[in-house]
Structure formats: C-alpha cells, structure tokens
Amino acid sequence: MAETSQVALVTGAGSGIGRAVALKLQAAGYDVTVLGRRSGELEKTAGDAKSGGGNFLVAPADVTDEVAVKAAFAKTRDRFGRLDLLFNNAGTFSQGAPLDELALAEWQRVVDVNLTGAFLCAREAIRIMKAQDPKGGRIINNGSISAQVPRPLSAPYTATKHAITGLTKSISLDGRAHNIACSQIDIGNAATDLTAKMANGILQANGSVMVEPRIDVAHVADAVLYIANLPLDANVQFMTLMATTMPFVGRG
C-alpha cells in the first residue's frame, strides 16, 4: 500500500499497459483517474478494482483535445483534491511506410497523439502540482525503445518518441523548482494487443521477418509502481524495460 493516500492519473487506461498500470496503482492504494477515448473500456478497467485499494474515477477524453484534457484534470482535482502522479501513456503506432510514401495526415495523426497529447497532459498535471499544498508530484512518460533505436518504416512513431525524451528532460529541468520529478520508461515488447503481430513475425532492419519475444505487461506495471513510490527527492530518470532476448542491443 502507498504510505499515504496518493492520486494518480493514467492516460490510455482502457487497455494494455495503461490498464495494467492503473490496476496496479489502485491495488497499491492510489486513487486513480483513468483517461482514454473509449468510455466502455475505461469502465472495464474500473470494474476490475481490487478490494481494499484506492478509488477509480473514469474520465473519457481524447488526449489530442485540449478542452477535454483540461476538463479531465479539473475533474480529478475536484474529486480527489490533488494530483501526485501522471502516467503519460496514451500513444499510437504509425502505419509502416517509407518516408517518401508517408501521407502528411498520417504523420500529423501520430504527432498529435504521441507528442501533443503528452504535452497537453503534462501541462495540466504541472499546473495542478505547482498550485497544490504540499506542491509537487511526479510525471512518468511512456517512451519506447524506439526513443533510442528505430524500427524499419516507423519514422512518425520514432520521431515522436525521440521528442518524448526531450519533453522528459525539459520537465525534469523546469520542474525542479516546484518539486516535480519526471521519468521516462522505454518499454520493449510488452505483451499487449498492439504487439500481438510480433508473435507471428515482424520486419527487421535487414529485411527479414522474425518472431520477437514479449514480456508480461505486469512487469511494466511493477516498474511504474516502483518509480511512483520513490520519494520526490529521488528519481529514475530513464528506465529501459525489455524482453531479454529481443533484437534491441545491436539492432541495425
């Protein structure tokens, strides 16, 4: 259990990593706002609440919608009184295409969700964390191993995840004066619906197709909870959590 009642907001909480993290935090005693586009899936997440844990607040919102994001964070503040943790998780993959064949609309779609959405959520979290008493809090951005090394035909996704690293560093720097810590977790092959195709084979840098190992999403939830439970005077700046034998080290 968390030592004191703390409040978290998890984006992309209707499935996959977001759902696993939201449930882990709630079971550990956090009050958790679950944010995402699909209200039905958010309700399923909240419906799996563990007895004796914290409370869930369902806040349907598209992270690319500034007004909706502001409303979801305001709802969290009004319900729970503060915000201690943002897990900036919502994201989308890009359609595999060579850069010269990539439509501007596809590029913009990925940038809007992965980068602008993360910015909008971080901005609202920081506003609350700076104003509350005691002030401060923690933001954990979901990067990707693509923030370090790209996959083939993934320019929009890779570019946004590199940008998340810059956002993480900027929040860490600018948040110091306000007791706001910021971390980034780069995940490699968590077993979710989004990575299901890896079990059948995925394109490699040399043009071959290879089945890649995946890890239980529970390990990601454990890692996020570990970072979340650190005192604010300690921080995991960057963490890479990956399937041990996946082709990451030496990819190219």
C-alpha beads as a LAMMPS data file, in Angstrom:
LAMMPS data file: protein, C-alpha beads

252 atoms
251 bonds

1 atom types
1 bond types

-500.0 500.0 xlo xhi
-500.0 500.0 ylo yhi
-500.0 500.0 zlo zhi

Masses

1 110.0

Atoms # bond

1 1 1 0.000 0.000 0.000
2 1 1 1.106 3.573 -0.575
3 1 1 2.169 5.178 2.710
4 1 1 -0.386 7.958 2.275
5 1 1 -3.402 8.327 0.030
6 1 1 -1.977 9.499 -3.275
7 1 1 -3.702 10.431 -6.507
8 1 1 -2.678 9.255 -9.972
9 1 1 -3.961 9.860 -13.482
10 1 1 -3.250 7.286 -16.189
11 1 1 -3.831 8.038 -19.864
12 1 1 -4.601 5.301 -22.367
13 1 1 -6.046 3.368 -19.430
14 1 1 -8.654 1.423 -21.369
15 1 1 -6.313 -1.361 -22.462
16 1 1 -2.801 -2.777 -22.472
17 1 1 -0.103 -1.047 -20.461
18 1 1 -2.391 1.733 -19.258
19 1 1 -4.963 -0.686 -17.859
20 1 1 -2.307 -2.810 -16.142
21 1 1 -0.674 0.236 -14.553
22 1 1 -3.979 1.741 -13.425
23 1 1 -4.973 -1.505 -11.724
24 1 1 -1.556 -1.870 -10.096
25 1 1 -1.694 1.642 -8.686
26 1 1 -5.274 1.229 -7.451
27 1 1 -4.399 -2.043 -5.710
28 1 1 -1.472 -0.263 -4.032
29 1 1 -3.804 2.322 -2.520
30 1 1 -3.695 5.123 -5.079
31 1 1 -6.867 6.923 -6.102
32 1 1 -6.712 6.689 -9.887
33 1 1 -8.302 8.646 -12.708
34 1 1 -8.438 6.549 -15.863
35 1 1 -8.414 8.625 -19.037
36 1 1 -8.960 7.429 -22.577
37 1 1 -11.156 7.741 -25.642
38 1 1 -13.318 4.652 -25.056
39 1 1 -15.553 5.076 -22.029
40 1 1 -16.680 1.452 -22.147
41 1 1 -13.103 0.182 -21.877
42 1 1 -12.362 2.621 -19.061
43 1 1 -15.374 1.271 -17.196
44 1 1 -13.968 -2.250 -17.630
45 1 1 -10.700 -1.110 -16.086
46 1 1 -12.514 0.464 -13.150
47 1 1 -14.669 -2.644 -12.820
48 1 1 -11.568 -4.703 -12.046
49 1 1 -10.761 -2.620 -8.951
50 1 1 -9.183 -4.574 -6.117
51 1 1 -10.935 -4.657 -2.756
52 1 1 -9.151 -2.532 -0.192
53 1 1 -7.412 -0.393 -2.802
54 1 1 -7.979 3.175 -3.873
55 1 1 -10.870 4.703 -5.769
56 1 1 -11.303 4.935 -9.519
57 1 1 -12.564 7.953 -11.446
58 1 1 -13.498 7.417 -15.081
59 1 1 -12.697 10.423 -17.283
60 1 1 -13.286 9.809 -21.002
61 1 1 -11.185 12.180 -23.113
62 1 1 -9.115 12.283 -26.273
63 1 1 -5.592 13.418 -25.367
64 1 1 -5.454 15.495 -28.551
65 1 1 -8.469 17.557 -27.417
66 1 1 -7.216 20.437 -25.266
67 1 1 -10.629 21.223 -23.804
68 1 1 -11.333 17.586 -22.917
69 1 1 -7.911 17.162 -21.315
70 1 1 -8.377 20.277 -19.185
71 1 1 -11.786 19.017 -18.076
72 1 1 -10.447 15.573 -17.107
73 1 1 -7.681 17.042 -14.956
74 1 1 -10.080 19.510 -13.355
75 1 1 -12.425 16.630 -12.585
76 1 1 -9.548 14.791 -10.913
77 1 1 -8.603 17.803 -8.793
78 1 1 -12.220 18.403 -7.815
79 1 1 -12.787 14.761 -6.852
80 1 1 -9.521 13.933 -5.090
81 1 1 -8.157 17.339 -4.130
82 1 1 -4.717 16.973 -5.698
83 1 1 -2.586 15.047 -8.214
84 1 1 0.605 13.222 -7.244
85 1 1 1.324 11.167 -10.350
86 1 1 0.702 11.346 -14.089
87 1 1 1.494 8.272 -16.160
88 1 1 1.618 9.772 -19.649
89 1 1 0.917 6.564 -21.525
90 1 1 -1.539 7.181 -24.386
91 1 1 0.022 6.602 -27.774
92 1 1 -0.416 5.140 -31.222
93 1 1 1.735 3.347 -33.777
94 1 1 2.249 4.621 -37.307
95 1 1 1.379 2.701 -40.441
96 1 1 4.559 1.141 -41.802
97 1 1 5.619 3.113 -44.861
98 1 1 8.782 4.526 -46.417
99 1 1 9.191 8.204 -45.614
100 1 1 8.695 9.252 -49.237
101 1 1 5.333 7.465 -49.307
102 1 1 4.104 8.750 -45.963
103 1 1 0.976 10.906 -46.050
104 1 1 1.072 14.154 -44.099
105 1 1 -2.207 13.197 -42.422
106 1 1 -0.626 10.026 -41.029
107 1 1 2.412 11.928 -39.784
108 1 1 0.172 14.517 -38.115
109 1 1 -2.066 11.875 -36.530
110 1 1 0.859 10.232 -34.773
111 1 1 2.404 13.543 -33.702
112 1 1 -0.946 14.735 -32.343
113 1 1 -1.423 11.671 -30.139
114 1 1 2.118 10.763 -29.105
115 1 1 3.652 14.198 -28.668
116 1 1 0.993 16.889 -28.466
117 1 1 -1.224 14.675 -26.309
118 1 1 1.644 14.046 -23.898
119 1 1 2.359 17.773 -23.760
120 1 1 -1.267 18.689 -23.053
121 1 1 -1.499 16.168 -20.216
122 1 1 1.856 17.137 -18.726
123 1 1 0.907 20.808 -18.850
124 1 1 -2.307 20.249 -16.884
125 1 1 -0.535 17.990 -14.380
126 1 1 2.162 20.596 -13.779
127 1 1 -0.420 23.331 -13.271
128 1 1 -2.094 21.284 -10.530
129 1 1 1.177 20.128 -8.954
130 1 1 2.548 23.684 -8.736
131 1 1 -0.620 25.031 -7.115
132 1 1 -1.403 22.292 -4.578
133 1 1 -0.233 22.125 -0.958
134 1 1 2.142 20.458 -0.477
135 1 1 3.195 21.209 -4.016
136 1 1 4.998 18.821 -6.317
137 1 1 4.434 15.455 -7.907
138 1 1 5.780 13.036 -10.466
139 1 1 5.285 12.550 -14.200
140 1 1 6.257 9.274 -15.861
141 1 1 6.324 9.407 -19.650
142 1 1 5.920 6.198 -21.622
143 1 1 8.678 6.399 -24.212
144 1 1 9.678 3.332 -26.192
145 1 1 12.851 1.569 -27.174
146 1 1 12.191 3.443 -30.428
147 1 1 13.210 6.545 -28.476
148 1 1 16.697 5.066 -28.685
149 1 1 16.751 2.878 -31.821
150 1 1 14.162 2.916 -34.633
151 1 1 12.367 0.047 -36.302
152 1 1 12.116 -0.003 -40.086
153 1 1 9.380 2.125 -41.679
154 1 1 8.435 3.869 -38.443
155 1 1 9.533 7.496 -38.876
156 1 1 6.464 9.179 -37.276
157 1 1 6.467 6.906 -34.244
158 1 1 10.234 7.042 -33.798
159 1 1 10.375 10.823 -34.179
160 1 1 7.674 11.335 -31.562
161 1 1 9.339 9.001 -29.094
162 1 1 12.660 10.815 -29.511
163 1 1 10.711 14.001 -28.846
164 1 1 9.275 12.487 -25.660
165 1 1 12.858 12.190 -24.401
166 1 1 13.299 15.931 -24.922
167 1 1 9.999 16.594 -23.181
168 1 1 11.053 14.400 -20.260
169 1 1 14.327 16.269 -19.833
170 1 1 12.622 19.655 -20.085
171 1 1 10.004 18.732 -17.476
172 1 1 12.763 17.430 -15.189
173 1 1 14.680 20.678 -15.500
174 1 1 11.781 23.098 -15.288
175 1 1 10.076 21.084 -12.542
176 1 1 12.991 21.207 -10.103
177 1 1 11.924 24.477 -8.515
178 1 1 8.438 23.093 -7.918
179 1 1 9.310 19.635 -6.531
180 1 1 8.132 17.950 -9.740
181 1 1 10.106 14.892 -10.844
182 1 1 9.891 13.410 -14.321
183 1 1 10.877 9.953 -15.554
184 1 1 10.735 8.084 -18.829
185 1 1 10.252 4.352 -19.192
186 1 1 11.266 2.845 -22.546
187 1 1 9.473 -0.452 -22.997
188 1 1 10.426 -3.208 -25.387
189 1 1 7.757 -5.693 -26.435
190 1 1 5.196 -5.706 -23.646
191 1 1 2.590 -8.343 -24.474
192 1 1 -0.475 -6.297 -25.423
193 1 1 -2.881 -6.310 -28.356
194 1 1 -0.687 -3.692 -30.068
195 1 1 2.290 -6.059 -30.134
196 1 1 0.370 -9.230 -30.984
197 1 1 1.806 -9.293 -34.514
198 1 1 5.281 -9.832 -33.059
199 1 1 4.239 -13.360 -32.156
200 1 1 3.820 -14.079 -35.876
201 1 1 6.877 -12.183 -37.056
202 1 1 7.816 -8.528 -37.539
203 1 1 10.033 -6.755 -40.053
204 1 1 13.715 -6.474 -39.121
205 1 1 16.341 -3.996 -40.264
206 1 1 17.867 -6.487 -42.696
207 1 1 14.550 -7.059 -44.436
208 1 1 13.806 -10.387 -42.794
209 1 1 10.737 -11.151 -40.715
210 1 1 11.325 -12.601 -37.266
211 1 1 9.229 -13.615 -34.294
212 1 1 10.197 -11.490 -31.292
213 1 1 9.822 -12.382 -27.610
214 1 1 7.468 -10.329 -25.449
215 1 1 7.185 -9.734 -21.720
216 1 1 4.181 -9.850 -19.418
217 1 1 2.663 -6.385 -19.075
218 1 1 2.636 -6.958 -15.311
219 1 1 6.382 -6.282 -15.279
220 1 1 5.721 -2.828 -16.712
221 1 1 3.115 -2.128 -14.046
222 1 1 5.580 -3.215 -11.346
223 1 1 8.234 -0.859 -12.765
224 1 1 5.870 2.111 -12.872
225 1 1 4.754 1.474 -9.292
226 1 1 8.393 1.305 -8.167
227 1 1 9.151 4.709 -9.705
228 1 1 5.878 6.159 -8.418
229 1 1 6.623 5.134 -4.838
230 1 1 10.039 6.813 -4.700
231 1 1 10.255 9.957 -2.566
232 1 1 10.349 13.089 -4.684
233 1 1 13.985 13.701 -3.806
234 1 1 14.902 10.526 -5.750
235 1 1 14.165 9.795 -9.399
236 1 1 14.687 7.160 -12.051
237 1 1 15.412 9.497 -14.942
238 1 1 15.317 6.802 -17.637
239 1 1 14.477 3.115 -17.478
240 1 1 14.645 0.571 -20.296
241 1 1 12.470 -2.482 -19.648
242 1 1 12.577 -5.114 -22.367
243 1 1 12.361 -8.751 -23.289
244 1 1 15.882 -10.020 -22.579
245 1 1 16.422 -11.701 -25.947
246 1 1 14.638 -9.251 -28.235
247 1 1 16.714 -7.689 -31.046
248 1 1 17.399 -4.307 -29.487
249 1 1 21.022 -4.186 -28.424
250 1 1 22.841 -4.392 -31.737
251 1 1 19.744 -3.632 -33.798
252 1 1 20.712 -2.228 -37.179

Bonds

1 1 1 2
2 1 2 3
3 1 3 4
4 1 4 5
5 1 5 6
6 1 6 7
7 1 7 8
8 1 8 9
9 1 9 10
10 1 10 11
11 1 11 12
12 1 12 13
13 1 13 14
14 1 14 15
15 1 15 16
16 1 16 17
17 1 17 18
18 1 18 19
19 1 19 20
20 1 20 21
21 1 21 22
22 1 22 23
23 1 23 24
24 1 24 25
25 1 25 26
26 1 26 27
27 1 27 28
28 1 28 29
29 1 29 30
30 1 30 31
31 1 31 32
32 1 32 33
33 1 33 34
34 1 34 35
35 1 35 36
36 1 36 37
37 1 37 38
38 1 38 39
39 1 39 40
40 1 40 41
41 1 41 42
42 1 42 43
43 1 43 44
44 1 44 45
45 1 45 46
46 1 46 47
47 1 47 48
48 1 48 49
49 1 49 50
50 1 50 51
51 1 51 52
52 1 52 53
53 1 53 54
54 1 54 55
55 1 55 56
56 1 56 57
57 1 57 58
58 1 58 59
59 1 59 60
60 1 60 61
61 1 61 62
62 1 62 63
63 1 63 64
64 1 64 65
65 1 65 66
66 1 66 67
67 1 67 68
68 1 68 69
69 1 69 70
70 1 70 71
71 1 71 72
72 1 72 73
73 1 73 74
74 1 74 75
75 1 75 76
76 1 76 77
77 1 77 78
78 1 78 79
79 1 79 80
80 1 80 81
81 1 81 82
82 1 82 83
83 1 83 84
84 1 84 85
85 1 85 86
86 1 86 87
87 1 87 88
88 1 88 89
89 1 89 90
90 1 90 91
91 1 91 92
92 1 92 93
93 1 93 94
94 1 94 95
95 1 95 96
96 1 96 97
97 1 97 98
98 1 98 99
99 1 99 100
100 1 100 101
101 1 101 102
102 1 102 103
103 1 103 104
104 1 104 105
105 1 105 106
106 1 106 107
107 1 107 108
108 1 108 109
109 1 109 110
110 1 110 111
111 1 111 112
112 1 112 113
113 1 113 114
114 1 114 115
115 1 115 116
116 1 116 117
117 1 117 118
118 1 118 119
119 1 119 120
120 1 120 121
121 1 121 122
122 1 122 123
123 1 123 124
124 1 124 125
125 1 125 126
126 1 126 127
127 1 127 128
128 1 128 129
129 1 129 130
130 1 130 131
131 1 131 132
132 1 132 133
133 1 133 134
134 1 134 135
135 1 135 136
136 1 136 137
137 1 137 138
138 1 138 139
139 1 139 140
140 1 140 141
141 1 141 142
142 1 142 143
143 1 143 144
144 1 144 145
145 1 145 146
146 1 146 147
147 1 147 148
148 1 148 149
149 1 149 150
150 1 150 151
151 1 151 152
152 1 152 153
153 1 153 154
154 1 154 155
155 1 155 156
156 1 156 157
157 1 157 158
158 1 158 159
159 1 159 160
160 1 160 161
161 1 161 162
162 1 162 163
163 1 163 164
164 1 164 165
165 1 165 166
166 1 166 167
167 1 167 168
168 1 168 169
169 1 169 170
170 1 170 171
171 1 171 172
172 1 172 173
173 1 173 174
174 1 174 175
175 1 175 176
176 1 176 177
177 1 177 178
178 1 178 179
179 1 179 180
180 1 180 181
181 1 181 182
182 1 182 183
183 1 183 184
184 1 184 185
185 1 185 186
186 1 186 187
187 1 187 188
188 1 188 189
189 1 189 190
190 1 190 191
191 1 191 192
192 1 192 193
193 1 193 194
194 1 194 195
195 1 195 196
196 1 196 197
197 1 197 198
198 1 198 199
199 1 199 200
200 1 200 201
201 1 201 202
202 1 202 203
203 1 203 204
204 1 204 205
205 1 205 206
206 1 206 207
207 1 207 208
208 1 208 209
209 1 209 210
210 1 210 211
211 1 211 212
212 1 212 213
213 1 213 214
214 1 214 215
215 1 215 216
216 1 216 217
217 1 217 218
218 1 218 219
219 1 219 220
220 1 220 221
221 1 221 222
222 1 222 223
223 1 223 224
224 1 224 225
225 1 225 226
226 1 226 227
227 1 227 228
228 1 228 229
229 1 229 230
230 1 230 231
231 1 231 232
232 1 232 233
233 1 233 234
234 1 234 235
235 1 235 236
236 1 236 237
237 1 237 238
238 1 238 239
239 1 239 240
240 1 240 241
241 1 241 242
242 1 242 243
243 1 243 244
244 1 244 245
245 1 245 246
246 1 246 247
247 1 247 248
248 1 248 249
249 1 249 250
250 1 250 251
251 1 251 252
